[in-house]
Amino acid sequence: MSGDLRARAWQAASGVVDPEIPVLTIADLGVLRDIVVADGTVTVRITPTYSGCPAMSMIALEVETALAKAGIVGARVETVLAPAWTTDWLSEAGREKLRAYGIAPPENAAGRRALFGERHIACPHCGATDTREIAPFGSTSCKALWQCRACGEPFDYFKCH
Amino acid sequence: MATTSIRVAETPLVLYALRRADDALILSHRLSQWIGRGPTLEEEMAFGNFGLDLIGQARALYAYAAAIEAAGHDEDDFAYLRDASQYRNLLLVEQPNGDFAVTMLRQLFYSAFADFYWRAMMTSRDATLAAIAAKSEKESAYHFSHAAEWVIRLGDGTAESHARTETACEALWPFTGEMFESDAAERELCEAGVIIDPASLRAPWRARLGEVFAAAGLALPSPDRWMQRGGRSGRHSEHLGHLLAEMQILPRSFPGAEW
């Protein structure tokens, strides 16, 4: 019974997209952490990418709406911080969707090393690796602004974290 | 102001959470004051991003303080309904923005500390604090790296940018000692493995700054110079009152106002 409810809740919640990167669902992003069913009450656990991510309250609202549409009322959305989100939580499908959308996906692993060392981010438009960082802080907390030297196009890079 | 301030029961843990939350909130408010005035659009974005990260950290810490105080206060009450003497932040973070050199150097001093601090706090026996630390550590690493790049550029730039960075350092240095201090309340938490002793970060902080200053062609002031203190116990510079007046006027004048 509760396993069935959890599966329905997961299906509904996992379809919610990030309001700032609408090609990614919160499941692709790894923002959707868990769904717990206890005494018939559904609790959805989400985690922020960055502490101050302003999209969190909107995501919480959309999760509640998606669940209500699926006939699950009275669900709670809870924010959890541990384990901390890193770009490793981003699924392979999510990385591919980002690239297709024109955002370079984060480099795998490496966190701190990648933060200070040389990086060669592939341009999501033409694939060239002759690229440069224009600004480390971009249009949202999770992105930096880069430019491709080969095709000249600027692009967003989803920061490794 | 129409609304009276709340009274907070400052147990050691509540006090600790408020101190760290206040650091993040006040610095974030200072950074937000650059919006619309930044030297370039990219730097405004950087300040906006730093500010957002810090507000996120402050919210998590205020929410935790509210949960352990269990007196019905929430994050907004802590932010909007305490007077300057109830704020527990470092004097460093409330210092006015000054010019770009002052803002960047203040960011460098704080983030070089915060980065080490939160990384060390990830081993806290308090699961909530360890989780907040794990998030904050990743963010302060970015803040430090950005501030360090700018301080190197300013120190190693023109004669004017070099001179201004030296002046900024003279002005801010006396506020750096407070980061490494703790009192009886914090020592109690430290012995219980809940928090770390910030004094242990003094040497690594100085070594790290030394690298940045060397690359910037700047001289790191002596650690033995006289240091200001008082923020942690609510004795602030006059600047905090002005900052709070601006930050709190709306919720104080229109209690319960919503957008």
Interface residues (C-beta under 8 A of the other chain):
Chain A: P48 Y50 S51 G52 C53 P54 V80 L81 A82 P83 A84 W85 T86 G111 R112 L115 F116 I134 A135 P136 F137 G138 S139 S141 L145 K159 H161
Chain B: E42 M45 A46 G48 N49 F50 G51 L52 D53 L54 I55 G56 Q57 R59 A60 A127 T128 A130 A131 I132 A134 K135 S136 K138 E139 A141 Y142 S145 H146
